[in-house]
Amino acid sequence: MKLIYKVILISFFIPAAWAQKIIITYHNDSDRRDMVYEVLTEKLGLPESFITTIETSNPCLRRPEVVLQICIEDSGKIYFPVARRDILRKSFKVFLKDRE
């Protein structure tokens, strides 16, 4: 029953045109990328299919087509150039409820 509820909520709140929900952009810092990916998938329980990692020379260049962009600079600092809070609250709260 919980699975059906999750599927209905996700399909309702996330537009189908947004193929990539969360992207992690980085340049030469795969260790930090792996740490962020692990937090999203293992600690928060987000499906791996929601997350894409992209290595690029300009990781903090905004990508407005996503719900959340996490960029990792060469210095190791992490920024969020795109964070559509309204969609994040509605879409991903179902995963956080399971943790309670």
Order of alpha helices (4+ residues) and beta strands (2+ residues): alpha-beta-alpha-beta-beta-beta-alpha
